[in-house]
Amino acid sequence: MVELVSQTDHKTLAVWAVDCVERVMPHFEEKYPEDQRPRNAIETLRAWLNTGEFRMAVIRTASLASHAAARDVREDSAARSAARAAGQAVATAHVPTHSMGAANYALQAVHRASISSDAEAAVVKERHWQYHHLLELGED
């Protein structure tokens, strides 16, 4: 995965990060529907993808807010990991390798959302999806 990420362009990694996070966002949004900070982080990254306009203060604020939402969860849970994934995803606009952080936190959310006996298989399945999805995005 690390090698594939290193060979993939910046904007493709940002799209991939969004896609990875979207798969786990329900874990946060269903439990905390009023807290829009992780969703705002994703939308901030999408705005950068659509406009190419980069303002570090906006990216940093969105990332830190999403991580604050994760801290506010106060328990190691899928919701917390999803919020962390969103915070890492938006940071991809600044540093492409933050996309790996988004993907890894998404895996953590999958693990935490699974029944313990199924968690490892769920993570392997999700990592498989992440890898093949990134390959597909790189072909476009």
N, CA, C and O atoms as a MOPAC input file, in Angstrom:
PM7 MOZYME 1SCF
protein

 N      0.82000 1    -1.19000 1     0.00000 1
 C      0.00000 1     0.00000 1     0.00000 1
 C      0.87100 1     1.26400 1     0.00000 1
 O      0.58700 1     2.22100 1    -0.72000 1
 N      1.92100 1     1.25500 1     0.80700 1
 C      2.79100 1     2.43100 1     0.88800 1
 C      3.40800 1     2.73800 1    -0.47400 1
 O      3.48300 1     3.89900 1    -0.87600 1
 N      3.84200 1     1.71300 1    -1.17300 1
 C      4.42900 1     1.92100 1    -2.49900 1
 C      3.39700 1     2.48700 1    -3.46800 1
 O      3.70500 1     3.39500 1    -4.24000 1
 N      2.19000 1     1.96400 1    -3.43500 1
 C      1.13700 1     2.45800 1    -4.30900 1
 C      0.82600 1     3.92300 1    -4.01400 1
 O      0.67600 1     4.72700 1    -4.93400 1
 N      0.73100 1     4.26100 1    -2.75500 1
 C      0.47500 1     5.65800 1    -2.37200 1
 C      1.59900 1     6.55500 1    -2.88000 1
 O      1.34100 1     7.65100 1    -3.37800 1
 N      2.83100 1     6.10300 1    -2.76000 1
 C      3.96600 1     6.92600 1    -3.19800 1
 C      3.98100 1     7.16000 1    -4.70300 1
 O      4.61200 1     8.10600 1    -5.17600 1
 N      3.29000 1     6.30800 1    -5.46000 1
 C      3.26200 1     6.42700 1    -6.91800 1
 C      1.98800 1     7.11700 1    -7.42900 1
 O      1.79500 1     7.24900 1    -8.63800 1
 N      1.13800 1     7.54800 1    -6.52400 1
 C     -0.16200 1     8.10700 1    -6.90400 1
 C     -0.13900 1     9.61800 1    -6.74200 1
 O      0.44200 1    10.14200 1    -5.79200 1
 N     -0.78100 1    10.31800 1    -7.68300 1
 C     -0.77800 1    11.77900 1    -7.63000 1
 C     -1.62900 1    12.31000 1    -6.46800 1
 O     -2.49700 1    11.62100 1    -5.93100 1
 N     -1.34500 1    13.53500 1    -6.11700 1
 C     -1.92000 1    14.20700 1    -4.95000 1
 C     -3.45200 1    14.20900 1    -4.96000 1
 O     -4.08000 1    13.80500 1    -3.98200 1
 N     -4.03500 1    14.65200 1    -6.03700 1
 C     -5.50500 1    14.76700 1    -6.07600 1
 C     -6.17400 1    13.39300 1    -6.04500 1
 O     -7.24100 1    13.24600 1    -5.44900 1
 N     -5.58100 1    12.40500 1    -6.66400 1
 C     -6.14700 1    11.05700 1    -6.60200 1
 C     -6.13200 1    10.54900 1    -5.16200 1
 O     -7.08600 1     9.91100 1    -4.71500 1
 N     -5.05200 1    10.83100 1    -4.43900 1
 C     -4.98800 1    10.42700 1    -3.03500 1
 C     -6.06500 1    11.12100 1    -2.20900 1
 O     -6.61700 1    10.53100 1    -1.28000 1
 N     -6.36300 1    12.37200 1    -2.54700 1
 C     -7.41300 1    13.09300 1    -1.82500 1
 C     -8.78400 1    12.47200 1    -2.09200 1
 O     -9.58600 1    12.31300 1    -1.17100 1
 N     -9.05000 1    12.12300 1    -3.34200 1
 C    -10.31700 1    11.45400 1    -3.68000 1
 C    -10.40900 1    10.13000 1    -2.92800 1
 O    -11.45200 1     9.79800 1    -2.36600 1
 N     -9.31800 1     9.38200 1    -2.92200 1
 C     -9.28000 1     8.10300 1    -2.22400 1
 C     -9.54200 1     8.27200 1    -0.72700 1
 O    -10.28800 1     7.50100 1    -0.12200 1
 N     -8.91400 1     9.29600 1    -0.14000 1
 C     -9.11500 1     9.55400 1     1.29000 1
 C    -10.59000 1     9.82600 1     1.59100 1
 O    -11.14100 1     9.29400 1     2.55500 1
 N    -11.21800 1    10.64900 1     0.76700 1
 C    -12.64300 1    10.93400 1     0.95000 1
 C    -13.45300 1     9.64100 1     0.85000 1
 O    -14.33000 1     9.38100 1     1.67400 1
 N    -13.15400 1     8.85100 1    -0.15100 1
 C    -13.91400 1     7.61300 1    -0.35800 1
 C    -13.74000 1     6.64900 1     0.82300 1
 O    -14.70000 1     6.01000 1     1.25300 1
 N    -12.52100 1     6.55000 1     1.33900 1
 C    -12.28200 1     5.68300 1     2.50300 1
 C    -13.07900 1     6.16500 1     3.71200 1
 O    -13.67800 1     5.36300 1     4.42700 1
 N    -13.08400 1     7.46500 1     3.93400 1
 C    -13.77800 1     8.02800 1     5.09600 1
 C    -15.28900 1     7.90700 1     4.94800 1
 O    -15.98000 1     7.60100 1     5.91900 1
 N    -15.79900 1     8.13600 1     3.77400 1
 C    -17.25200 1     8.06100 1     3.57600 1
 C    -17.81000 1     6.69800 1     3.96800 1
 O    -18.95700 1     6.59700 1     4.40400 1
 N    -17.01000 1     5.66100 1     3.81700 1
 C    -17.47700 1     4.30900 1     4.15200 1
 C    -17.67000 1     4.11900 1     5.65200 1
 O    -18.42200 1     3.23800 1     6.06900 1
 N    -17.00000 1     4.93500 1     6.47200 1
 C    -17.12500 1     4.79400 1     7.92800 1
 C    -17.83600 1     5.96700 1     8.60600 1
 O    -18.12500 1     5.90200 1     9.80100 1
 N    -18.11700 1     7.02600 1     7.86600 1
 C    -18.77800 1     8.19000 1     8.46900 1
 C    -20.11300 1     7.87500 1     9.14500 1
 O    -20.44300 1     8.52800 1    10.13500 1
 N    -20.89000 1     6.91300 1     8.66400 1
 C    -22.13300 1     6.60500 1     9.37700 1
 C    -21.91400 1     6.25300 1    10.85200 1
 O    -22.79200 1     6.49800 1    11.68000 1
 N    -20.76700 1     5.69000 1    11.18300 1
 C    -20.49500 1     5.36500 1    12.58600 1
 C    -20.48200 1     6.61500 1    13.44900 1
 O    -20.89100 1     6.57600 1    14.60900 1
 N    -20.01400 1     7.72600 1    12.88800 1
 C    -20.01600 1     8.98400 1    13.63300 1
 C    -21.36600 1     9.68400 1    13.50000 1
 O    -21.96800 1    10.08500 1    14.49600 1
 N    -21.83100 1     9.82500 1    12.27400 1
 C    -23.01900 1    10.64700 1    12.03000 1
 C    -24.29400 1    10.05900 1    12.63300 1
 O    -25.18800 1    10.81500 1    13.01500 1
 N    -24.40000 1     8.75800 1    12.72700 1
 C    -25.58500 1     8.16300 1    13.34900 1
 C    -25.58800 1     8.37100 1    14.85800 1
 O    -26.64800 1     8.49300 1    15.47100 1
 N    -24.40900 1     8.41100 1    15.44900 1
 C    -24.31200 1     8.57300 1    16.89900 1
 C    -24.29500 1    10.04600 1    17.31600 1
 O    -24.76100 1    10.38800 1    18.40300 1
 N    -23.76500 1    10.90800 1    16.46300 1
 C    -23.63000 1    12.34000 1    16.77300 1
 C    -24.14900 1    13.17600 1    15.59600 1
 O    -23.37500 1    13.89600 1    14.96500 1
 N    -25.43300 1    13.08800 1    15.30000 1
 C    -25.95500 1    13.75400 1    14.10400 1
 C    -25.84400 1    15.28200 1    14.13200 1
 O    -25.84600 1    15.91700 1    13.07700 1
 N    -25.75000 1    15.86300 1    15.29400 1
 C    -25.66200 1    17.33000 1    15.38900 1
 C    -24.23200 1    17.84600 1    15.19300 1
 O    -24.03900 1    19.03300 1    14.93200 1
 N    -23.25400 1    16.99000 1    15.31400 1
 C    -21.85500 1    17.41000 1    15.22300 1
 C    -21.38900 1    17.30000 1    13.77200 1
 O    -21.17700 1    16.20400 1    13.25200 1
 N    -21.23800 1    18.43500 1    13.14800 1
 C    -20.88900 1    18.48500 1    11.72600 1
 C    -19.40000 1    18.63300 1    11.45500 1
 O    -18.99900 1    18.75000 1    10.29700 1
 N    -18.57700 1    18.63200 1    12.48600 1
 C    -17.14400 1    18.88000 1    12.27000 1
 C    -16.47200 1    17.85500 1    11.35300 1
 O    -15.74700 1    18.26500 1    10.44600 1
 N    -16.66800 1    16.56400 1    11.53500 1
 C    -16.04700 1    15.63400 1    10.57600 1
 C    -16.60500 1    15.78100 1     9.15600 1
 O    -15.85000 1    15.70700 1     8.18700 1
 N    -17.89900 1    15.98500 1     9.02900 1
 C    -18.50100 1    16.19400 1     7.69800 1
 C    -17.92800 1    17.45500 1     7.07200 1
 O    -17.64300 1    17.47400 1     5.87500 1
 N    -17.75500 1    18.51200 1     7.86500 1
 C    -17.17000 1    19.74800 1     7.33500 1
 C    -15.74500 1    19.52600 1     6.84300 1
 O    -15.32400 1    20.13100 1     5.85700 1
 N    -15.00700 1    18.66500 1     7.52600 1
 C    -13.64400 1    18.35600 1     7.07700 1
 C    -13.67700 1    17.70900 1     5.69100 1
 O    -12.89700 1    18.06800 1     4.80900 1
 N    -14.57300 1    16.77100 1     5.51800 1
 C    -14.69300 1    16.10900 1     4.21400 1
 C    -15.11400 1    17.11100 1     3.14200 1
 O    -14.57600 1    17.10500 1     2.03500 1
 N    -16.07100 1    17.96500 1     3.47100 1
 C    -16.52500 1    18.95700 1     2.49600 1
 C    -15.43400 1    19.97800 1     2.17600 1
 O    -15.36800 1    20.48200 1     1.05500 1
 N    -14.58700 1    20.28300 1     3.14100 1
 C    -13.46000 1    21.18900 1     2.89400 1
 C    -12.48600 1    20.56300 1     1.90300 1
 O    -11.97700 1    21.24300 1     1.01200 1
 N    -12.22900 1    19.27500 1     2.06000 1
 C    -11.35300 1    18.58900 1     1.10900 1
 C    -11.99700 1    18.53900 1    -0.27000 1
 O    -11.32300 1    18.74500 1    -1.27800 1
 N    -13.27800 1    18.27000 1    -0.31900 1
 C    -13.97400 1    18.26200 1    -1.61700 1
 C    -13.91400 1    19.63400 1    -2.28900 1
 O    -13.76100 1    19.72600 1    -3.50700 1
 N    -14.03300 1    20.69000 1    -1.50100 1
 C    -13.94300 1    22.04000 1    -2.06900 1
 C    -12.57000 1    22.26000 1    -2.69500 1
 O    -12.46600 1    22.84000 1    -3.77500 1
 N    -11.51700 1    21.80000 1    -2.02200 1
 C    -10.17700 1    21.91900 1    -2.59700 1
 C    -10.07700 1    21.12500 1    -3.89600 1
 O     -9.50700 1    21.59500 1    -4.88000 1
 N    -10.63700 1    19.91800 1    -3.88800 1
 C    -10.61300 1    19.10300 1    -5.10700 1
 C    -11.35100 1    19.79200 1    -6.25500 1
 O    -10.90800 1    19.73400 1    -7.40200 1
 N    -12.46300 1    20.43600 1    -5.95100 1
 C    -13.27300 1    21.07500 1    -6.99400 1
 C    -12.70700 1    22.39600 1    -7.48500 1
 O    -12.83600 1    22.72400 1    -8.66500 1
 N    -12.08200 1    23.15900 1    -6.59600 1
 C    -11.63000 1    24.49900 1    -6.97300 1
 C    -10.12700 1    24.62800 1    -7.13000 1
 O     -9.64500 1    25.50900 1    -7.84100 1
 N     -9.38300 1    23.74700 1    -6.46600 1
 C     -7.93200 1    23.88000 1    -6.45600 1
 C     -7.45100 1    24.98000 1    -5.53500 1
 O     -6.24800 1    25.20600 1    -5.40500 1
 N     -8.38300 1    25.66300 1    -4.89700 1
 C     -8.02600 1    26.75700 1    -3.99200 1
 C     -7.58500 1    26.18900 1    -2.65300 1
 O     -8.32600 1    25.45600 1    -1.99800 1
 N     -6.36900 1    26.53600 1    -2.25700 1
 C     -5.79300 1    26.01700 1    -1.02500 1
 C     -5.48700 1    27.16000 1    -0.07500 1
 O     -4.70800 1    28.06200 1    -0.38500 1
 N     -6.11200 1    27.10100 1     1.07700 1
 C     -5.78900 1    28.04700 1     2.15500 1
 C     -5.47400 1    27.20800 1     3.38700 1
 O     -6.34400 1    26.53900 1     3.94400 1
 N     -4.21500 1    27.25800 1     3.79600 1
 C     -3.76400 1    26.41700 1     4.89700 1
 C     -4.60300 1    26.62300 1     6.15100 1
 O     -4.89700 1    25.65900 1     6.85800 1
 N     -4.99100 1    27.85400 1     6.43800 1
 C     -5.78000 1    28.12200 1     7.64900 1
 C     -7.11000 1    27.37500 1     7.61100 1
 O     -7.56600 1    26.87400 1     8.63800 1
 N     -7.72300 1    27.29900 1     6.45600 1
 C     -9.00900 1    26.60900 1     6.31000 1
 C     -8.81800 1    25.09900 1     6.48500 1
 O     -9.58200 1    24.44800 1     7.19700 1
 N     -7.79700 1    24.55500 1     5.83300 1
 C     -7.51500 1    23.12000 1     5.91900 1
 C     -7.17800 1    22.74000 1     7.36300 1
 O     -7.71500 1    21.77200 1     7.90000 1
 N     -6.30000 1    23.50200 1     7.97200 1
 C     -5.87200 1    23.20700 1     9.34400 1
 C     -7.04200 1    23.29300 1    10.32000 1
 O     -7.20000 1    22.43200 1    11.18500 1
 N     -7.86000 1    24.33300 1    10.17600 1
 C     -9.00800 1    24.49600 1    11.06100 1
 C     -9.97500 1    23.32200 1    10.93100 1
 O    -10.46700 1    22.80900 1    11.93600 1
 N    -10.24700 1    22.90000 1     9.71200 1
 C    -11.16500 1    21.77300 1     9.49100 1
 C    -10.59400 1    20.48100 1    10.07600 1
 O    -11.32100 1    19.69300 1    10.68200 1
 N     -9.30000 1    20.27200 1     9.89200 1
 C     -8.66700 1    19.07000 1    10.42600 1
 C     -8.69900 1    19.06300 1    11.95100 1
 O     -9.09600 1    18.07200 1    12.56400 1
 N     -8.28700 1    20.15600 1    12.55100 1
 C     -8.26300 1    20.22800 1    14.01600 1
 C     -9.66300 1    20.10300 1    14.60700 1
 O     -9.83200 1    19.49900 1    15.66700 1
 N    -10.65600 1    20.65700 1    13.94700 1
 C    -12.03500 1    20.55200 1    14.43400 1
 C    -12.52100 1    19.10700 1    14.40200 1
 O    -13.19900 1    18.65500 1    15.32500 1
 N    -12.17600 1    18.39100 1    13.34900 1
 C    -12.57900 1    16.99300 1    13.25900 1
 C    -11.89400 1    16.16300 1    14.34500 1
 O    -12.51400 1    15.28500 1    14.94500 1
 N    -10.63000 1    16.44000 1    14.59200 1
 C     -9.92600 1    15.73400 1    15.65900 1
 C    -10.49200 1    16.10300 1    17.03300 1
 O    -10.51400 1    15.26800 1    17.93700 1
 N    -10.95000 1    17.34500 1    17.19300 1
 C    -11.60500 1    17.73200 1    18.44800 1
 C    -12.91500 1    16.97000 1    18.62200 1
 O    -13.26100 1    16.56700 1    19.73300 1
 N    -13.63100 1    16.77500 1    17.54000 1
 C    -14.86700 1    15.97100 1    17.60400 1
 C    -14.53700 1    14.55800 1    18.05800 1
 O    -15.27900 1    13.96600 1    18.84100 1
 N    -13.43300 1    14.01800 1    17.57400 1
 C    -13.00800 1    12.67500 1    17.99000 1
 C    -12.71000 1    12.65500 1    19.49000 1
 O    -13.11600 1    11.73100 1    20.19500 1
 N    -12.00300 1    13.67000 1    19.97100 1
 C    -11.71100 1    13.72900 1    21.41100 1
 C    -12.98700 1    13.82200 1    22.22800 1
 O    -13.08400 1    13.24000 1    23.30900 1
 N    -13.96200 1    14.55200 1    21.71600 1
 C    -15.22800 1    14.70900 1    22.43100 1
 C    -16.01000 1    13.41300 1    22.55600 1
 O    -16.86500 1    13.29700 1    23.43400 1
 N    -15.74200 1    12.45000 1    21.71400 1
 C    -16.40200 1    11.14200 1    21.80500 1
 C    -16.02700 1    10.46600 1    23.12600 1
 O    -16.85100 1     9.78100 1    23.73100 1
 N    -14.80400 1    10.65600 1    23.56300 1
 C    -14.31900 1    10.20800 1    24.87000 1
 C    -14.19500 1     8.69700 1    25.05200 1
 O    -13.89700 1     8.24700 1    26.15800 1
 N    -14.40800 1     7.92000 1    24.03400 1
 C    -14.24200 1     6.47700 1    24.14400 1
 C    -13.62500 1     5.96500 1    22.85400 1
 O    -13.83500 1     6.53100 1    21.78100 1
 N    -12.87700 1     4.90700 1    22.97000 1
 C    -12.34200 1     4.27700 1    21.77000 1
 C    -13.48900 1     3.56500 1    21.07500 1
 O    -13.93900 1     2.50900 1    21.51900 1
 N    -13.95400 1     4.14600 1    19.99100 1
 C    -15.11500 1     3.60800 1    19.29800 1
 C    -14.98100 1     3.86000 1    17.80800 1
 O    -14.09400 1     4.58500 1    17.35900 1
 N    -15.87500 1     3.24800 1    17.05500 1
 C    -15.90000 1     3.46900 1    15.60400 1
 C    -16.17300 1     4.93500 1    15.29200 1
 O    -15.63100 1     5.47800 1    14.32900 1
 N    -17.00500 1     5.57400 1    16.09700 1
 C    -17.31500 1     6.99100 1    15.87700 1
 C    -16.06400 1     7.84900 1    16.02100 1
 O    -15.81300 1     8.73400 1    15.20300 1
 N    -15.29200 1     7.58800 1    17.04900 1
 C    -14.06300 1     8.35000 1    17.26100 1
 C    -13.09400 1     8.14400 1    16.10000 1
 O    -12.50700 1     9.10300 1    15.60000 1
 N    -12.92900 1     6.90800 1    15.67600 1
 C    -12.01000 1     6.61300 1    14.56800 1
 C    -12.47800 1     7.25400 1    13.26700 1
 O    -11.65300 1     7.72000 1    12.48100 1
 N    -13.77400 1     7.28600 1    13.03000 1
 C    -14.30500 1     7.93200 1    11.82300 1
 C    -14.00200 1     9.42600 1    11.82600 1
 O    -13.62900 1     9.98700 1    10.79600 1
 N    -14.16100 1    10.06700 1    12.97300 1
 C    -13.85500 1    11.49800 1    13.06200 1
 C    -12.36100 1    11.74400 1    12.83600 1
 O    -11.98100 1    12.71200 1    12.17700 1
 N    -11.52500 1    10.87500 1    13.37900 1
 C    -10.07900 1    10.99000 1    13.13600 1
 C     -9.75900 1    10.78500 1    11.65100 1
 O     -8.90900 1    11.48000 1    11.09400 1
 N    -10.43300 1     9.84300 1    11.02300 1
 C    -10.22800 1     9.60100 1     9.59300 1
 C    -10.54300 1    10.85500 1     8.78600 1
 O     -9.80400 1    11.20400 1     7.86500 1
 N    -11.62800 1    11.52800 1     9.12500 1
 C    -11.99600 1    12.76600 1     8.41200 1
 C    -10.95400 1    13.85500 1     8.62800 1
 O    -10.62900 1    14.59900 1     7.70200 1
 N    -10.43000 1    13.95200 1     9.84600 1
 C     -9.38800 1    14.94600 1    10.12700 1
 C     -8.12500 1    14.68800 1     9.33600 1
 O     -7.47400 1    15.62500 1     8.87500 1
 N     -7.77400 1    13.42300 1     9.17500 1
 C     -6.60300 1    13.08000 1     8.35800 1
 C     -6.88500 1    13.31500 1     6.87800 1
 O     -6.01600 1    13.77900 1     6.13900 1
 N     -8.09300 1    12.99500 1     6.45400 1
 C     -8.43100 1    13.14700 1     5.03600 1
 C     -8.26200 1    14.58600 1     4.57600 1
 O     -7.62900 1    14.83300 1     3.54900 1
 N     -8.81200 1    15.53400 1     5.31100 1
 C     -8.72200 1    16.92900 1     4.87800 1
 C     -7.26500 1    17.39600 1     4.86500 1
 O     -6.90100 1    18.25200 1     4.05900 1
 N     -6.43900 1    16.85200 1     5.73700 1
 C     -5.02300 1    17.21500 1     5.76100 1
 C     -4.29100 1    16.73300 1     4.51700 1
 O     -3.17900 1    17.18300 1     4.24000 1
 N     -4.89500 1    15.83100 1     3.77200 1
 C     -4.31500 1    15.36300 1     2.51700 1
 C     -4.13100 1    16.51400 1     1.53200 1
 O     -3.23900 1    16.46200 1     0.68500 1
 N     -4.95200 1    17.54200 1     1.63000 1
 C     -4.78500 1    18.71100 1     0.75100 1
 C     -3.40800 1    19.33900 1     0.95000 1
 O     -2.82900 1    19.88500 1     0.01100 1
 N     -2.89800 1    19.26400 1     2.14600 1
 C     -1.59100 1    19.84100 1     2.46000 1
 C     -0.45000 1    18.84500 1     2.22300 1
 O      0.55300 1    19.17300 1     1.58900 1
 N     -0.61900 1    17.62300 1     2.74300 1
 C      0.41600 1    16.59600 1     2.63300 1
 C     -0.24400 1    15.31400 1     2.11000 1
 O     -1.05600 1    14.71100 1     2.81200 1
 N      0.09100 1    14.89900 1     0.90100 1
 C     -0.58500 1    13.74500 1     0.29500 1
 C     -0.58400 1    12.47900 1     1.14300 1
 O     -1.54600 1    11.71200 1     1.10400 1
 N      0.47400 1    12.25000 1     1.90500 1
 C      0.54500 1    11.01200 1     2.67900 1
 C     -0.42300 1    10.97900 1     3.86000 1
 O     -0.56900 1     9.93400 1     4.49500 1
 N     -1.08300 1    12.08600 1     4.17000 1
 C     -2.14300 1    12.04400 1     5.18000 1
 C     -3.28500 1    11.13600 1     4.72300 1
 O     -4.09100 1    10.68700 1     5.53700 1
 N     -3.34700 1    10.87400 1     3.43500 1
 C     -4.37000 1     9.95100 1     2.94000 1
 C     -4.22700 1     8.57900 1     3.59200 1
 O     -5.22500 1     7.90100 1     3.83400 1
 N     -2.99700 1     8.16900 1     3.87600 1
 C     -2.77400 1     6.89300 1     4.57200 1
 C     -3.34500 1     6.93700 1     5.98200 1
 O     -3.88100 1     5.94100 1     6.46900 1
 N     -3.23300 1     8.08600 1     6.63900 1
 C     -3.82200 1     8.23400 1     7.96800 1
 C     -5.33000 1     8.08800 1     7.90500 1
 O     -5.93400 1     7.44500 1     8.76500 1
 N     -5.93900 1     8.68400 1     6.88600 1
 C     -7.39500 1     8.55600 1     6.71900 1
 C     -7.78400 1     7.10400 1     6.51300 1
 O     -8.73500 1     6.61900 1     7.12600 1
 N     -7.05200 1     6.40800 1     5.65200 1
 C     -7.35000 1     5.00200 1     5.38000 1
 C     -7.15600 1     4.14500 1     6.62900 1
 O     -7.96400 1     3.26100 1     6.91300 1
 N     -6.08600 1     4.40800 1     7.37100 1
 C     -5.81700 1     3.61100 1     8.56400 1
 C     -6.84600 1     3.85200 1     9.66400 1
 O     -7.26900 1     2.90700 1    10.33100 1
 N     -7.25200 1     5.09600 1     9.86000 1
 C     -8.30800 1     5.36200 1    10.84200 1
 C     -9.63400 1     4.74600 1    10.39300 1
 O    -10.42300 1     4.29500 1    11.22300 1
 N     -9.87600 1     4.72700 1     9.09100 1
 C    -11.08300 1     4.06500 1     8.59300 1
 C    -11.03800 1     2.57700 1     8.92400 1
 O    -12.05100 1     1.99400 1     9.31000 1
 N     -9.86800 1     1.96300 1     8.77300 1
 C     -9.71900 1     0.55400 1     9.14500 1
 C     -9.97000 1     0.35900 1    10.64100 1
 O    -10.59800 1    -0.61300 1    11.06000 1
 N     -9.47400 1     1.29100 1    11.42000 1
 C     -9.69800 1     1.21800 1    12.86200 1
 C    -11.18700 1     1.30900 1    13.18400 1
 O    -11.67600 1     0.61100 1    14.07100 1
 N    -11.90900 1     2.17200 1    12.46200 1
 C    -13.36000 1     2.28500 1    12.66600 1
 C    -14.05000 1     0.97600 1    12.31600 1
 O    -14.94800 1     0.53200 1    13.03200 1
 N    -13.63400 1     0.36100 1    11.22100 1
 C    -14.20800 1    -0.93200 1    10.82100 1
 C    -13.95800 1    -1.96500 1    11.91900 1
 O    -14.85900 1    -2.71600 1    12.29300 1
 N    -12.74300 1    -1.99400 1    12.42500 1
 C    -12.39500 1    -2.93600 1    13.47700 1
 C    -13.26500 1    -2.71300 1    14.71500 1
 O    -13.81400 1    -3.66200 1    15.27500 1
 N    -13.38600 1    -1.46800 1    15.13100 1
 C    -14.13100 1    -1.15100 1    16.35100 1
 C    -15.63200 1    -1.35300 1    16.18400 1
 O    -16.34400 1    -1.55200 1    17.16900 1
 N    -16.11100 1    -1.30400 1    14.97000 1
 C    -17.54400 1    -1.49400 1    14.71900 1
 C    -17.91800 1    -2.96500 1    14.59700 1
 O    -19.10000 1    -3.31100 1    14.60000 1
 N    -16.92200 1    -3.82000 1    14.49000 1
 C    -17.16200 1    -5.24200 1    14.25000 1
 C    -17.25400 1    -6.02200 1    15.55900 1
 O    -16.69600 1    -5.62400 1    16.58200 1
 N    -17.96000 1    -7.12000 1    15.50100 1
 C    -17.93300 1    -8.09300 1    16.58500 1
 C    -16.50600 1    -8.61600 1    16.65300 1
 O    -15.89700 1    -8.88100 1    15.61700 1
 N    -15.97200 1    -8.76400 1    17.84100 1
 C    -14.54900 1    -9.09100 1    17.97600 1
 C    -14.12800 1   -10.31800 1    17.17400 1
 O    -13.02200 1   -10.34200 1    16.63300 1
 N    -14.97000 1   -11.32200 1    17.08600 1
 C    -14.60100 1   -12.52000 1    16.32700 1
 C    -14.54700 1   -12.27200 1    14.81600 1
 O    -13.92100 1   -13.03700 1    14.08200 1
 N    -15.19900 1   -11.21200 1    14.35800 1
 C    -15.22800 1   -10.88000 1    12.93000 1
 C    -14.32700 1    -9.70200 1    12.55900 1
 O    -14.17000 1    -9.38700 1    11.38000 1
 N    -13.74200 1    -9.05900 1    13.55200 1
 C    -13.02700 1    -7.80000 1    13.32000 1
 C    -11.85500 1    -7.95300 1    12.36300 1
 O    -11.69500 1    -7.14400 1    11.44900 1
 N    -11.04600 1    -8.96300 1    12.55600 1
 C     -9.87000 1    -9.12800 1    11.70100 1
 C    -10.27300 1    -9.33400 1    10.24400 1
 O     -9.68400 1    -8.73500 1     9.34400 1
 N    -11.26000 1   -10.16600 1    10.01200 1
 C    -11.72900 1   -10.41100 1     8.63900 1
 C    -12.31800 1    -9.14400 1     8.03000 1
 O    -12.12800 1    -8.87600 1     6.84300 1
 N    -13.02800 1    -8.37100 1     8.83400 1
 C    -13.61500 1    -7.12300 1     8.33600 1
 C    -12.53000 1    -6.13400 1     7.92600 1
 O    -12.65900 1    -5.44200 1     6.91600 1
 N    -11.46200 1    -6.07300 1     8.71600 1
 C    -10.35300 1    -5.16800 1     8.39100 1
 C     -9.64800 1    -5.62700 1     7.12000 1
 O     -9.32200 1    -4.80300 1     6.26500 1
 N     -9.41200 1    -6.91000 1     6.98600 1
 C     -8.76200 1    -7.43600 1     5.77300 1
 C     -9.61500 1    -7.11800 1     4.54500 1
 O     -9.09000 1    -6.70900 1     3.51000 1
 N    -10.91500 1    -7.30500 1     4.66100 1
 C    -11.82600 1    -7.01800 1     3.54200 1
 C    -11.79200 1    -5.53500 1     3.18900 1
 O    -11.76500 1    -5.17700 1     2.01100 1
 N    -11.79300 1    -4.67200 1     4.20300 1
 C    -11.76700 1    -3.22600 1     3.94800 1
 C    -10.43700 1    -2.79700 1     3.34400 1
 O    -10.41400 1    -1.98400 1     2.42000 1
 N     -9.34100 1    -3.32700 1     3.84700 1
 C     -8.02800 1    -2.99100 1     3.28900 1
 C     -7.94600 1    -3.44200 1     1.82900 1
 O     -7.37600 1    -2.74100 1     0.99300 1
 N     -8.50500 1    -4.59100 1     1.52900 1
 C     -8.56500 1    -5.07500 1     0.15000 1
 C     -9.32200 1    -4.07000 1    -0.72000 1
 O     -8.87700 1    -3.71600 1    -1.81200 1
 N    -10.47000 1    -3.61900 1    -0.22000 1
 C    -11.24300 1    -2.62100 1    -0.97200 1
 C    -10.41400 1    -1.35200 1    -1.16000 1
 O    -10.34900 1    -0.81900 1    -2.26800 1
 N     -9.78300 1    -0.86300 1    -0.09800 1
 C     -8.98800 1     0.36200 1    -0.18500 1
 C     -7.90900 1     0.24300 1    -1.25900 1
 O     -7.74300 1     1.14200 1    -2.08400 1
 N     -7.18900 1    -0.85500 1    -1.24200 1
 C     -6.09700 1    -1.05000 1    -2.19400 1
 C     -6.61500 1    -1.07400 1    -3.63200 1
 O     -6.08900 1    -0.37600 1    -4.49900 1
 N     -7.63300 1    -1.86800 1    -3.87400 1
 C     -8.15600 1    -1.98300 1    -5.23900 1
 C     -8.85300 1    -0.70500 1    -5.69500 1
 O     -8.82400 1    -0.36200 1    -6.87700 1
 N     -9.46900 1    -0.01500 1    -4.76700 1
 C    -10.08400 1     1.26700 1    -5.12500 1
 C     -9.00900 1     2.28900 1    -5.53900 1
 O     -9.18800 1     3.02500 1    -6.50900 1
 N     -7.91600 1     2.32500 1    -4.80800 1
 C     -6.84400 1     3.24200 1    -5.17100 1
 C     -6.25800 1     2.87000 1    -6.54300 1
 O     -5.95700 1     3.74800 1    -7.35100 1
 N     -6.10300 1     1.59300 1    -6.79300 1
 C     -5.65100 1     1.17100 1    -8.13300 1
 C     -6.60300 1     1.65300 1    -9.22200 1
 O     -6.16600 1     2.17100 1   -10.24900 1
 N     -7.89600 1     1.48500 1    -8.99700 1
 C     -8.90700 1     1.92100 1    -9.97900 1
 C     -8.86400 1     3.42400 1   -10.19100 1
 O     -8.93200 1     3.89300 1   -11.32700 1
 N     -8.75200 1     4.18200 1    -9.11100 1
 C     -8.68300 1     5.64200 1    -9.23300 1
 C     -7.46400 1     6.06800 1   -10.02500 1
 O     -7.53300 1     7.01800 1   -10.80400 1
 N     -6.34600 1     5.37800 1    -9.83600 1
 C     -5.10800 1     5.70400 1   -10.54000 1
 C     -5.18700 1     5.42400 1   -12.03000 1
 O     -4.42900 1     5.99400 1   -12.81400 1
 N     -6.10300 1     4.55000 1   -12.42100 1
 C     -6.25400 1     4.23600 1   -13.83700 1
 C     -7.06400 1     5.27600 1   -14.58900 1
 O     -6.98500 1     5.36400 1   -15.81400 1
 N     -7.83900 1     6.06000 1   -13.86500 1
 C     -8.70500 1     7.06100 1   -14.53600 1
 C     -7.92300 1     8.18900 1   -15.14100 1
 O     -8.50600 1     9.09800 1   -15.73200 1

